[in-house]
Amino acid sequence: MNRLLLVLALIFVPLVSFAEDSPMSDWRFTSTVTLNGRVFWLMQYAQSWKEQDGYAIVSGRKIHYWLYNTYAYHDGDDDVIYNRIVPRWVEKMGYAIDYDNIKVYKPNTDLASSVKALMTQRDCNVSLSLVSYFEVVLDDSYLRIVPDEYVIINKYDKNENIYWSTIYPLCK
């Protein structure tokens, strides 16, 4: 009985995982480019987005985030992150995005203050994280563990002065 209670107590304990490689680790420019007066070489794709990583405490858990500044060199255009970078990144890790169940929260008034602070500290307006957690489900008197994995992308839109979040559910 104690074992069952322990298992049930772990129903919504999130486990955070992230890939060793950054989402932009294998992206390259096809030629030298100049963006807002700065020259970027072939291998400086991630630098043009000011890619960096950091951690925030969310609901008592240490979460790993990849952070980007889309305004410095890309005029606030984050479409390539949403539509090319993230899909390719998760596919390299063996996931597929469940496009039928993507959720968008605009505005996200519940975004953790620690995530907002991390984004502000790093001068970035986009953060993303690969999150995994396992849910224990009791079905017809047996327990099964159901993994739930997703990418959450948080964005600060300075024109609207709001944060919003997009959740890409993943399937392995």
Helices and strands as residue ranges (DSSP letters): H 2-9, E 14-16, E 33-35, E 38-40, G 42-44, H 45-48, E 52-58, E 61-68, H 71-74, H 79-80, I 81-85, H 86-92, E 96-97, G 99-101, E 103-105, H 113-121, E 126-139, E 142-157, E 162-171
